[in-house]
Amino acid sequence: MAIIEDHQHSLYWTHAAEQVLIEPWGSNSLRVRVTKKADFTDQDWALSQPVQGQEKATVNVTSDTGSITNGNITAAINKFGWLTFKDGHDKTLLEERWQVKPGGHKTSPLGIPGRQLKPIIGGDYSATLRFEAVDGEKIFGMGQRQEKQLNFKGCILELAQRNTQANVPFVISNLGYGFLWNNPAIGQVTFANNETKWEAQDTDQIDFWITAGDTPAKIEEQYTDVTGHVPMMPEFASGFWQCKLRYRSQKELLKVAHEYKDRGLPISVIVIDFFHWTQQGEWKFDPKQWPDPEGMVKELNQMGIKLMVSIWPTVDINSENYDEMDDKGYLVRSERMYPDSYHFMGNETFFDATHPGARNFIWQKAKKHYFDKGIHLFWLDEAEPEYGFMYDFDHFRYHIGPALKVSNIYPLDYARAFYDGQKAAGQKDIINLVRCVWAGSQRFGTLLWSGDVHSTFESLQKQVVAGLNAGLSGISWWTTDIGGFTGGNVKDPKFHELLARWFQFGTFCPVMRIHGFREPAEQTIEHADRMFGQPFGSGAFNEIYKYPADIYHILRKYLFMRQALRPYIMDQMTQAHEKGTPVMRPLFYDFSQDAQTWNVSDEYLFGPDVLVAPILHANEQQRDIYLPAGEDWININTHETVTGGQTITVKTPLNEIPVFTRASHPVKALLDFQVPALEDN
């Protein structure tokens, strides 16, 4: 016979060694934990922020049922342990899918439980949680994925971190709930038409959080309250970021910076990419190519340009720090055979970001060699971490446990190492570029970019939905490599078209940053560095003024448009900081009552007052655009006003991206924008 009890404003159920605890956790929200161990773990994982009003929850227990209500959400559990969640209107949000006997009015001979903690012989448990599917449900979020779908209903998604894939296991449903799988284990989620199934390969317990809200904005705000708010973005970060693979010397980088300033082109940040160091795992400049970092920073500051440097978590076995880090347990361990886990220009392993000592160690090295020289912006690359091409998670072990059990937390702790260090050093305007995140990463000043994506229109299409779902997952600061990372030939007119379209899209992203490994690469011995006895050069140019005149004029136009938009962008960053509002978001975020907006995945809102319809196909001369109902919209290219609630067709010459602003609250910076006269250079 099951036991159901009121545990000080929480609901407790137990039977045959299984325990279920349902607690109020934030406004209109509940946390649910299930274990077969002696007690629940004390890890809050993503739910790390203090929450208020827990004592306001009400618990009701009868002889064979129990329920808990916290604001607009109620969870009920019956004597068999089956869970159901309803909102304040008594509408079912989620209910576990049990296909077993007994079960009252729902019985089945299949013998498939709604949840299961299955013992791993001699170890922990694998976990499975099943919910009933609902026809017409639409599911969004799940971090950043290289998929074409904005709506993940009908999809199977891996719960793992990879280059270009940032796993944040949080979803927003059009049924009026948000759901966080609060577990950093490797696993999978299936949003099928017959069931939703969450799985973890190795865990101590099932742990999830659910919230109810009448609008996507309400759900997002409640999620941000329990996982953390992004800091206020520093004003400089709203400008243009110049980057390429790679500037090889101090002289080369300063020349590019001066060229931008001499031409009067807006630029806020310039970036030093990888292999500016002496060795992987030494986190310091090669003095031959970068002889005076302090002088370089001072010169850039005089031009109003911030400097960012690339940090890799890789530690080469020949590095000056390897032995000490190995002795102190600061490196990711292998379960069998060789300790190195990554091979790129050497034999490396990764520093263990889950180890507090390792986090402090890498920060102290970065502080000495970068921060103390005036460099306060860090590009935290390889943040998944990237285990080659196979990602054999069962082969690795961290300070806090096996990779199968905790691997998804790595990028959060990597960002935390630098954020905590910078904050302790007195820095206030913290923003660091990262290649991966997990739930809650936003509170550590992380700017996610979409990784090493290809220079194709197909890839550009995926970046739009990747950015939108990242924003819905709490990651308000997001960007891409404008033009894609690999495959863009600077001499190819087809790439010029792609670059122009991507640059236009980048103008209306939270951060506007150009980067890439351009072709044809500079690999001649005359121009190449020597690393490990091999020539190691750079990609072709990636500065906008070096492209053909017709393309340069387009890029220049949108560079100045971005500059004009910066006050509006900073207003949106305030909303992101205070409420968790995504800067770029799907149309349904602001127009949830318009059913059609839930089906649009190739246009979006940039803040509440700007609608962007990027051009996502080669040689696209026109495109259809849906304008949400309840508002009139002004085309910034023609100044024509159009009534919402309809689909229109607009022409799309190469020098224009379709953008509309609300007629009731127009963004004058767009309507009044004029391209400055061309410089004399």
C-alpha positions in Angstrom: 0.0 0.0 0.0 1.5 3.4 -1.0 2.1 6.1 1.6 1.1 9.6 0.6 2.0 12.5 3.0 2.2 16.2 3.3 5.8 17.1 4.0 5.8 20.8 5.0 4.2 22.2 1.8 5.5 19.4 -0.3 3.8 16.2 -1.5 5.5 12.9 -0.7 4.6 9.4 -2.1 6.4 6.1 -1.5 6.0 2.5 -2.2 8.3 -0.5 -2.5 11.5 1.6 -2.1 10.4 4.2 -4.7 10.1 7.7 -3.4 8.4 10.7 -5.2 8.8 14.3 -3.8 6.9 17.2 -5.4 7.8 20.6 -4.2 6.8 24.2 -5.0 9.7 25.7 -6.9 9.1 29.3 -8.1 5.9 31.0 -9.3 3.3 28.6 -10.7 5.9 25.9 -10.8 6.8 22.5 -9.3 9.9 20.4 -9.0 9.5 16.6 -9.1 12.1 14.1 -8.0 11.9 10.3 -8.0 14.5 7.9 -6.5 14.9 4.4 -5.5 18.0 5.2 -3.4 17.9 5.8 0.4 17.3 9.6 -0.2 17.2 12.2 -2.8 20.4 13.9 -3.9 21.1 17.4 -2.8 22.1 18.6 -6.3 19.9 21.3 -7.7 21.7 21.4 -11.1 20.0 24.1 -13.2 17.5 25.0 -10.4 20.2 26.9 -8.5 18.5 30.2 -7.9 16.7 31.2 -4.7 12.9 30.9 -5.0 10.2 32.7 -3.0 6.7 31.9 -1.7 7.1 28.1 -1.3 5.0 28.3 1.9 2.0 29.4 -0.2 1.6 26.0 -1.8 -1.3 23.9 -0.6 -1.3 20.1 -0.2 -4.3 17.8 0.0 -4.1 14.1 0.9 -6.8 11.5 1.1 -6.5 7.7 1.7 -5.5 7.0 -1.9 -4.6 10.3 -3.7 -2.6 13.4 -3.1 -2.3 16.8 -4.7 -0.2 19.9 -4.5 -1.2 23.4 -5.8 1.3 26.2 -6.3 -0.4 29.2 -7.9 -1.6 28.3 -11.4 -0.4 24.6 -11.4 -1.6 21.5 -9.6 0.1 18.0 -9.5 -1.9 15.0 -8.5 -0.6 11.5 -7.7 -2.8 8.4 -7.2 -2.3 5.3 -5.1 -0.4 3.7 -8.0 2.0 6.6 -8.2 0.7 8.0 -11.5 1.3 11.8 -12.0 -1.0 14.3 -13.6 -0.4 18.1 -14.0 -3.2 20.7 -14.6 -3.3 24.4 -14.8 -5.5 26.8 -12.9 -8.3 26.3 -15.5 -8.3 22.5 -14.7 -6.8 21.8 -18.1 -4.5 18.9 -18.3 -0.9 19.9 -19.2 0.9 16.6 -18.8 0.1 13.2 -17.5 2.3 10.2 -17.3 1.7 7.4 -19.7 1.2 4.1 -17.9 0.4 1.0 -19.9 0.1 -1.5 -17.1 -2.4 -3.2 -14.7 -3.9 -2.2 -12.4 -4.8 1.3 -13.4 -8.4 2.2 -12.8 -10.0 3.4 -16.0 -6.7 3.1 -17.8 -5.4 -0.4 -18.0 -3.2 -2.2 -20.5 -1.6 -5.6 -20.8 1.6 -4.1 -22.3 3.4 -3.7 -19.0 5.1 -0.4 -19.9 5.5 1.9 -17.0 5.1 5.7 -17.1 8.4 6.1 -15.3 11.2 3.7 -14.5 14.5 3.7 -12.7 16.2 0.6 -14.0 19.2 -0.6 -12.1 22.6 -0.7 -13.8 24.1 -3.8 -12.3 26.6 -2.8 -9.6 25.9 0.9 -10.2 23.3 3.6 -10.5 20.1 3.7 -12.6 19.0 4.4 -16.1 15.9 6.6 -16.1 12.8 6.7 -18.4 9.8 9.1 -18.1 6.8 8.8 -20.4 4.0 11.3 -20.9 0.8 11.0 -22.9 1.0 12.7 -26.3 -1.6 15.4 -27.3 -2.7 15.9 -30.9 -1.8 19.4 -32.1 0.8 20.1 -29.5 3.8 22.2 -30.6 7.1 22.0 -28.7 9.9 24.6 -28.8 13.3 25.2 -27.1 15.8 22.4 -26.4 18.8 24.7 -26.8 20.5 25.1 -30.1 20.3 22.3 -32.7 21.2 22.0 -36.3 17.7 21.0 -37.4 15.4 22.6 -39.9 12.4 22.3 -37.5 11.4 25.1 -35.1 8.7 22.9 -33.7 10.2 19.7 -32.4 6.9 17.7 -32.2 7.7 14.4 -34.0 11.4 14.6 -33.5 14.0 12.5 -31.6 16.7 14.6 -30.0 19.9 13.6 -28.3 20.6 14.9 -24.8 24.3 15.5 -25.3 26.7 18.4 -26.2 28.5 18.5 -29.5 30.1 21.0 -31.8 27.1 23.1 -33.1 24.7 21.3 -30.7 24.0 22.9 -27.3 21.7 20.8 -25.3 19.4 22.8 -23.0 16.6 20.3 -22.1 13.9 22.9 -21.6 10.7 23.1 -23.7 7.8 25.5 -24.1 4.6 24.0 -25.3 1.6 25.7 -26.9 -0.5 23.9 -24.4 0.6 26.4 -21.7 3.5 24.8 -19.9 7.3 24.8 -19.7 9.2 21.7 -18.8 12.9 21.3 -17.7 14.6 17.9 -17.6 16.9 18.8 -14.7 19.5 16.2 -15.4 23.0 16.6 -17.0 23.2 12.9 -18.0 23.6 11.7 -21.6 20.3 10.6 -22.9 17.5 11.2 -25.4 14.1 12.7 -25.7 11.3 11.6 -28.1 8.4 13.9 -28.9 6.4 11.3 -30.8 2.8 11.3 -31.8 1.9 8.6 -29.3 4.1 9.6 -26.4 6.8 11.9 -25.1 9.7 10.0 -23.6 12.7 11.4 -21.6 15.7 9.1 -21.0 19.0 9.3 -19.0 21.6 6.6 -19.4 23.1 7.0 -15.9 21.5 8.8 -13.0 20.6 8.7 -9.3 17.1 10.0 -9.8 14.5 11.4 -12.1 14.4 15.2 -11.7 12.2 17.6 -13.6 10.6 21.0 -13.2 7.3 22.1 -14.7 5.6 25.5 -14.9 2.2 26.8 -16.1 1.6 30.1 -17.9 -1.0 31.6 -20.2 1.6 33.0 -22.5 5.1 32.0 -23.7 6.5 35.1 -22.1 5.1 34.2 -18.7 6.6 30.7 -19.0 9.9 32.1 -20.1 10.0 34.5 -17.2 9.2 31.8 -14.6 11.9 29.6 -16.1 14.5 32.4 -15.9 13.6 33.1 -12.3 14.7 29.6 -11.3 17.6 29.0 -13.6 19.1 32.5 -13.5 19.0 35.9 -15.3 21.6 36.9 -17.9 23.6 39.9 -16.7 23.1 43.3 -18.4 25.0 43.3 -21.7 27.7 45.9 -21.8 26.9 48.6 -24.4 30.0 47.9 -26.5 28.9 44.3 -27.2 25.9 45.5 -29.2 28.2 46.8 -32.0 30.1 44.9 -34.7 32.6 42.1 -33.9 35.4 41.5 -36.4 37.0 38.0 -36.5 38.6 35.5 -38.8 40.7 32.3 -38.6 43.2 33.6 -37.9 45.1 36.8 -37.2 48.7 35.5 -36.8 50.4 38.5 -35.3 50.0 41.7 -33.3 51.1 43.6 -36.4 48.4 42.0 -38.6 45.6 42.5 -36.1 46.4 46.2 -35.5 46.6 46.8 -39.2 43.0 45.5 -39.6 41.8 47.6 -36.7 43.3 50.8 -38.1 41.8 50.1 -41.5 38.3 49.9 -40.1 38.8 53.1 -38.2 40.5 54.9 -41.1 37.5 54.1 -43.3 35.1 55.2 -40.6 33.5 51.8 -40.3 31.9 51.0 -36.9 33.7 48.2 -35.0 33.4 47.4 -31.3 35.4 44.2 -30.8 38.3 42.4 -32.6 39.2 38.8 -31.9 42.4 36.9 -31.7 41.6 33.3 -32.6 43.4 30.0 -31.6 47.1 29.1 -31.8 48.3 32.6 -30.7 49.7 30.7 -27.7 53.0 28.8 -27.1 51.3 25.5 -26.6 47.8 24.1 -25.9 47.4 24.3 -22.1 49.7 27.2 -21.5 47.1 30.0 -22.0 49.6 32.8 -22.9 50.8 34.7 -26.0 53.6 33.5 -28.2 56.0 36.4 -27.6 57.4 36.1 -31.1 54.2 37.1 -32.8 52.6 39.0 -29.9 55.5 40.9 -28.3 53.6 43.6 -26.5 50.0 42.7 -25.4 49.7 45.7 -23.0 50.7 48.1 -25.8 48.3 46.3 -28.2 45.4 46.7 -25.8 46.2 50.3 -25.2 46.3 51.1 -28.9 43.0 49.3 -29.5 41.4 51.1 -26.5 42.4 54.4 -28.0 40.4 53.5 -31.1 37.4 52.4 -29.0 37.9 48.7 -29.8 37.8 45.9 -27.2 40.1 42.8 -27.6 38.9 39.2 -27.2 41.2 36.2 -27.0 40.5 32.5 -27.7 40.8 30.1 -24.8 40.8 26.3 -25.4 40.3 23.8 -22.6 42.8 21.4 -24.2 46.0 20.6 -22.4 48.9 19.1 -24.5 50.9 16.4 -22.8 54.0 18.5 -23.6 52.6 21.6 -22.0 54.3 23.2 -19.1 51.2 22.7 -17.0 50.3 19.1 -17.9 52.2 17.3 -15.1 50.9 19.6 -12.4 47.3 19.4 -13.6 47.6 15.6 -13.9 49.1 15.3 -10.4 46.2 17.4 -8.9 43.4 15.6 -10.7 42.6 18.6 -12.8 42.2 16.7 -16.1 39.3 14.8 -17.6 40.1 11.1 -17.0 39.8 8.2 -19.5 38.2 5.0 -18.3 40.6 2.8 -20.2 43.9 2.9 -22.1 45.4 6.3 -23.0 44.7 9.4 -21.0 44.7 11.8 -24.0 41.2 12.4 -25.5 41.7 14.9 -28.3 44.2 15.2 -31.1 44.6 18.5 -32.9 48.2 19.6 -33.6 49.3 17.4 -30.7 48.1 15.0 -28.1 45.7 16.6 -25.6 43.2 16.1 -22.9 40.7 18.6 -21.4 40.9 20.4 -18.2 38.1 19.2 -15.8 35.7 22.1 -15.5 33.7 20.3 -12.9 36.6 20.4 -10.5 36.7 23.7 -8.4 40.5 23.5 -8.2 40.8 23.1 -12.0 38.5 26.0 -12.6 40.6 28.2 -10.4 43.9 26.9 -11.9 42.9 27.8 -15.5 41.5 31.2 -14.4 44.7 32.1 -12.6 46.7 31.3 -15.7 44.4 33.4 -17.9 44.4 36.2 -15.3 48.2 36.4 -15.3 48.7 36.3 -19.0 45.6 38.1 -20.4 43.4 39.8 -17.8 46.2 41.5 -16.0 47.4 42.8 -19.4 44.0 44.5 -20.0 42.2 41.7 -21.9 38.8 41.1 -20.3 36.9 39.3 -23.1 37.3 35.6 -23.5 36.3 33.2 -26.3 35.7 29.9 -24.6 36.0 27.5 -27.5 35.7 23.7 -27.5 33.2 24.1 -24.7 31.3 20.8 -25.2 34.1 19.5 -24.9 34.7 18.1 -28.4 35.7 14.5 -28.1 36.9 14.1 -31.6 34.4 12.6 -34.1 33.1 9.7 -32.0 32.0 11.3 -28.7 32.3 8.1 -26.7 30.9 9.4 -23.5 31.2 6.2 -21.7 35.0 6.5 -22.0 35.4 9.6 -19.9 35.1 10.5 -16.2 34.9 13.9 -14.4 35.6 15.0 -10.9 31.9 14.8 -10.1 31.2 11.6 -11.8 31.2 9.6 -15.1 30.6 11.5 -18.3 27.5 9.4 -19.0 26.0 10.8 -15.7 27.1 14.5 -15.7 28.7 15.4 -19.1 26.1 18.0 -20.1 27.1 20.3 -17.2 30.7 20.8 -18.6 30.0 24.0 -20.7 28.2 25.6 -17.7 31.2 25.0 -15.4 33.7 26.1 -18.1 31.9 29.4 -18.4 31.6 29.6 -14.6 35.4 29.3 -14.2 35.9 32.6 -16.0 32.8 34.4 -14.8 33.7 33.7 -11.1 37.3 34.7 -11.7 36.4 37.9 -13.5 33.8 38.9 -10.9 36.3 38.3 -8.1 38.8 40.5 -9.9 36.2 43.3 -9.9 35.0 43.2 -13.5 31.4 44.2 -14.0 30.8 44.1 -17.7 31.3 40.3 -18.3 30.5 38.8 -21.6 32.3 35.7 -22.9 31.8 33.9 -26.2 31.1 30.1 -25.8 30.5 27.3 -28.2 28.2 25.4 -25.9 25.8 25.9 -23.0 23.5 24.0 -20.6 20.4 25.1 -18.7 21.3 28.1 -16.5 24.5 29.0 -18.5 23.0 32.4 -19.1 23.7 33.6 -15.6 27.5 33.3 -16.2 27.5 36.0 -18.9 27.6 33.5 -21.8 27.2 34.5 -25.5 26.5 31.3 -27.4 27.5 31.0 -31.0 26.3 28.2 -33.2 29.7 26.5 -33.8 31.5 25.4 -36.9 28.6 25.5 -39.4 29.1 25.3 -43.1 29.0 28.2 -45.6 25.8 27.2 -47.3 22.2 28.5 -47.6 21.0 25.2 -46.1 23.1 26.0 -43.0 21.9 29.6 -42.9 18.3 28.3 -42.8 19.1 26.1 -39.8 20.8 29.1 -37.9 17.5 31.0 -37.9 15.6 28.2 -36.0 18.7 27.5 -33.9 18.8 31.1 -32.6 15.1 31.1 -32.0 15.0 27.9 -30.0 18.2 29.0 -28.1 16.4 32.2 -27.0 13.4 30.2 -25.8 15.8 28.1 -23.8 16.9 31.0 -21.8 20.0 31.9 -23.9 19.3 35.5 -24.8 22.8 36.2 -26.0 23.3 34.3 -29.3 25.2 34.8 -32.5 26.6 32.9 -35.5 29.7 33.0 -37.7 28.4 35.4 -40.3 29.1 33.7 -43.6 29.5 30.3 -42.0 32.7 28.8 -40.7 33.9 26.5 -43.4 33.6 26.4 -47.2 33.3 30.1 -48.1 35.6 31.0 -51.0 36.2 34.8 -51.1 36.6 34.7 -54.9 33.3 32.9 -55.5 30.3 35.1 -56.5 28.0 32.4 -55.0 29.7 32.9 -51.6 29.4 36.7 -52.0 25.6 36.3 -52.3 25.5 34.0 -49.2 27.7 36.4 -47.2 25.5 39.4 -48.1 22.3 37.5 -47.0 24.0 36.2 -43.8 25.4 39.6 -43.0 21.8 41.0 -43.3 20.6 38.3 -40.9 23.5 39.0 -38.5 22.5 42.6 -38.4 19.3 41.5 -36.6 20.9 39.0 -34.2 21.6 39.7 -30.5 25.3 40.0 -31.4 26.7 40.8 -34.9 30.0 38.9 -35.4 31.7 37.9 -38.6 34.0 34.9 -38.5 35.2 32.0 -40.7 37.9 29.9 -42.2 37.9 31.4 -45.7 39.2 29.9 -48.8 41.7 29.8 -50.5 43.7 29.4 -47.3 47.1 30.9 -46.9 49.3 27.9 -46.6 52.5 28.7 -48.3 55.7 28.3 -46.3 56.5 31.9 -46.9 53.3 33.1 -45.1 52.8 30.2 -42.7 53.8 29.7 -39.1 55.6 26.5 -38.1 53.9 24.4 -35.5 55.1 20.9 -34.6 57.2 20.9 -37.7 54.2 21.6 -40.0 53.1 24.7 -41.8 50.1 26.3 -40.1 48.7 29.3 -41.9 45.5 31.2 -42.0 42.3 31.4 -43.9 41.8 34.0 -46.6 40.7 37.6 -45.7 37.5 38.2 -43.9 37.3 42.0 -43.6 34.3 43.5 -45.2 36.3 46.2 -47.1 38.3 43.5 -49.0 35.3 42.1 -50.8 34.3 43.3 -54.3 32.8 46.8 -54.4 29.2 45.8 -54.9 29.3 43.3 -52.0 31.2 45.7 -49.8 28.6 48.4 -50.3 25.9 46.0 -49.1 27.9 44.9 -46.1 28.7 48.5 -45.3 25.1 49.5 -45.4 24.0 46.9 -42.9 27.0 47.7 -40.7 25.8 51.2 -40.3 22.2 50.0 -39.9 23.4 48.0 -37.0 25.1 51.0 -35.5 21.8 53.0 -35.8 19.9 50.2 -34.0 22.2 50.0 -31.0 20.0 52.0 -28.6 17.0 49.9 -29.5 19.1 46.7 -29.0 20.2 47.8 -25.6 16.6 48.3 -24.6 16.0 44.7 -25.5 19.1 43.7 -23.5 17.5 45.3 -20.5 14.4 43.1 -21.0 16.6 40.1 -21.4 18.4 40.9 -18.1 15.3 41.7 -16.1 12.8 39.2 -17.4 14.6 36.6 -19.5 12.9 37.9 -22.7 14.7 36.6 -25.8 16.0 39.4 -28.0 15.1 37.4 -31.1 12.1 35.2 -30.8 9.3 33.5 -32.8 6.3 35.5 -33.8 4.1 33.6 -31.3 6.1 35.0 -28.4 4.3 38.4 -28.8 1.3 37.2 -30.8 0.3 33.9 -29.1 -3.4 34.5 -29.8 -2.8 34.5 -33.6 -2.8 30.7 -34.3 -0.9 31.2 -37.6 2.2 32.6 -35.8 2.8 29.2 -34.2 3.5 27.8 -37.6 6.1 30.4 -38.9 9.7 29.3 -38.6 11.5 31.4 -41.3 10.8 34.9 -39.9 11.0 36.3 -36.4 10.7 39.3 -34.1 13.8 41.3 -33.1 12.5 42.9 -29.9 8.8 43.6 -29.8 8.7 46.2 -32.7 10.8 44.7 -35.5 9.8 41.8 -37.7 12.7 40.2 -39.8 12.2 37.9 -42.8 15.7 36.8 -43.8 16.5 35.6 -47.3 17.4 31.9 -46.9 17.7 30.6 -50.4 20.1 31.4 -53.3 18.9 33.7 -56.0 15.7 34.5 -54.2 14.0 37.4 -56.0 10.9 37.5 -53.8 9.5 35.8 -50.7 6.2 35.4 -48.9 5.9 37.0 -45.4 3.2 36.5 -42.8 2.4 39.6 -40.7 0.8 38.9 -37.3 -2.8 40.0 -36.8 -3.7 42.9 -34.5 -1.1 45.3 -35.8 -0.3 47.3 -38.9 3.3 46.9 -40.2 5.6 49.4 -42.0 8.0 48.0 -44.6 11.3 49.8 -43.8 12.4 49.5 -47.4 9.4 51.0 -49.0 7.7 52.8 -46.0 4.4 51.1 -47.1 2.0 50.3 -44.3 0.4 46.8 -44.4 -2.4 45.4 -42.3 -1.5 42.3 -40.2 -3.2 39.0 -40.3 -2.2 38.3 -43.9 0.6 36.8 -46.1 2.2 39.2 -48.5 4.8 38.8 -51.2 7.8 41.3 -51.3 10.6 41.7 -53.8 14.1 40.8 -52.4 16.9 42.4 -54.3 20.4 41.5 -53.0 20.9 44.8 -51.2 17.6 44.4 -49.1 16.4 42.2 -46.3 12.6 42.4 -45.7 12.1 44.1 -42.3 8.9 45.6 -40.9 8.3 47.7 -37.8 5.0 48.1 -35.9 3.0 51.1 -37.1 1.8 51.6 -33.5 5.3 51.8 -32.1 7.7 52.3 -35.1 11.5 52.1 -34.7 12.5 55.4 -36.1 16.1 54.4 -36.4 15.1 52.0 -39.2 12.6 54.3 -40.9 15.0 57.3 -40.8 18.1 55.3 -41.7 20.3 56.5 -44.6 23.6 55.0 -45.6 26.4 57.4 -44.9 28.5 58.7 -47.8 31.1 56.3 -49.0 34.6 56.9 -47.6 37.4 58.1 -50.0 39.6 55.0 -49.5 
